[in-house]
Amino acid sequence: MAGHALTFALVGLVVMVWPWSVVPAFLLAATDNGPRKLVAYVLGYVLALALVMVLAATLLPPGPRAKSTSHALSWFELAVGLVLALFVLVLWIRGRRTAGQTPKWLRGLDRLSVIAAFVLGLWVPNYMLVTVAVAELSLWELHGAEAVAAAVVWVVVATLGVVTPLVVLARSGRNSAAVQQSWREWLVQHSAVIVCLVLGLVSVVLIVKGGASV
């Protein structure tokens, strides 16, 4: 049970710092009408995670029935870990070729409407990692309110990364424009490295954990 809790927590931390969710949040903050777009983005993001996790905590059965899926989960974790490791390798090679360039889809954030920012928030969560968290939650042997509470705490932790720009801008006052520009430059320059480090850690954990159980 401790292993499931550890993986559940680790996945939440990874989702919290997932660059392809966090980077758009910081870049949205740097666009015209950025704060409103960012609020809409965060609302979409939180809604997506909350629906998946709370429904999983409410509907998935804990206990013996969930334990029967542990072998399949081990194979799933191993497969996800190997896919992530391959993805990290490809991303690292591509990142070295395109270092410092802003991807086209990120440049398009400047033209997003508030409604489109909300839809983007629904779309960007890494649902592959969320699926791992859901599977671990089902095997954690929590019941009723405890399972829902764990899911809510997980969503709060996973959301901290995309909420950070709002908090920082609110505290920056007149310096917010300079802060926004520095974010944009730094994140575009280092986003690929951050992804590789985070995904590399997750892939190692999943490969070791899944491989030890199959």
Buried (B, 14 or more C-beta within 10 A) or exposed (E): EEEBBEBBBBBBBBBBBBBBBBBBBBBBBBBEEBBEBBBBBBBBBBBBBBEBBBEBBEEBEBEEEBEEBEEEBBEBBBEBBBBBBEBBEEBBEEBEEEEEEBEEEBEEBEEBEEEBBBBBBBEBBBBEBBBBBBBBBBBBBBEEEEBBEBBBEBBBBBBBBBBBBBEBBEEEEEEBEEBBEEBBEEBBEBBBBBBBBBBBBBBEBBBEBBBEBE
